[in-house]
């Protein structure tokens, strides 16, 4: 599988507004994008550190996977996202190598990226996202 760089680190939080003073005031980062991804029931906020982004993930529904994650594990690192030239090809290669897929095909994520997740049971306990610039971004 060809990974080009760490695209972002996803961090589950109860409230983006409560976290902004830390990320902006203490770390000195600038939040450059906040958006709601309706189908994932999440609000996201992005910061850039060099080439890598930090994505804060706030649940917009008690039924969201982020709300369930926070309830079970508390706030903290949720996933690591790697940029790939083709999410579909990377999924196919991962499946051929016995990796359990959460997504069988790419779908649209925040910032217009095409994304797919690999199950942490197959990735040494780390939820792994594969992503690339969306076809119709």
N, C-alpha and C positions, 0 to 999 in steps of 0.2 A: 504494500500500500504506500502511495506517495503522499506524505504529509509535507505541506509547504511551510507552515508555521502554526504556533498556537494562536488561534483566532480570538478566543476569549475564555475567561474563567467565569462561570455562572455562580452567583452567590445568592442563596435564598435569604430573604429578609422579610420581617413582618411589615415594615413601613419604609419605603424609599425616602419619604420626607424626613423621617427620624435619622436616617443614615447619611443624608447629604452633608450635614455639618462635619462629620468625620472625613468623608471622602474629599470634600472641597476645602473645608477649613483647616483640617489637620494635615491631610496628605497633599493638599494643594492641587488636586485634580479638578478638571472642569467637566461637568456633566454636559454632554453635547447632544443627547437625544433621549427623550422619554416617550414611550409609546405603549399602547395596550395591544396585546395580541389576543383577540377575542376567543379564537378557537382553542387556545391553550389556557385561557382564564388567568392571564398574568399581565402585570404591568412591568415594563422593563426600563432601566436607566443605564446609560452607557458612559464610560469614562475610558480614555486612552492613556496607556503607559507605553511609550515607544510604539512598537508595531502591534502590541497586544492590547485587547480591550478587556475591561471588567464590566460584566453585566449583572446588575442587581435585579433580582426577580421577586416581585411582590405579588402574592395571590390576590385575585379579584373575586374569588369565590371559595367557599369552604370546601368545595368539591375538586378544586384544582390540585394537580400533582404537587405543586409547590406548597400549598396549605398542608397537605398530608405529610410532605417531607418535614416541614417545620414542626408539625405536631409530634412526629415520631422522633426526629433527630435534633430539633432546634435550628436556629439560624446558623448559616455557615456555607461552606463550599458545597455546591450542588453538582456541578459538572465541569469538565474541561472540554473545550471545543477545538478541534483541529481543522484547519483549512485543507481542502483537497481539490485537485483539478476537476474531479467528477464524483459527486456523492453516489450516484447510481453504480459506478464502477467500483468504488470503495466498498459499498454494501455487498455487492456480488462477491468481491474478493474475501471480505470478512466472513460471509456465509460459507463460502467454499472451504475456509480454514476452520470451520466449526464454531464461529462466534454466534452467540444468540443475539438476534436483532430485535429491537423494539419496533423500529420502522422497517417495513419491507421495501419501501420506495421513498424517495425524497419528498418533503413537503415544505411549505413556505413557513419561515420563521421571522423573528424580529429583523428589522433593517433590510427586509426583502431578500434575505439569504435563503437558499435551498438547504434544508437540514435533514438529518436523520440521526437516531440514537442507537447505540450499541448497549446491550444490557450489562449492568455491572457484575452479574454472575459470571460473565465471560471475559471481563476486562479488569481482573484483579481488584474488584470492589469499587472501581471508579466509573460512574456514569460518563460515557464518552459520546460526544456529539461530533458528527462530521458535517462540514458546511462549505459552501461555495457561493460566489456571487450568483444571485438568482437569474434565471434565463430572461425573465421579463421585468427586471428591476428598473 
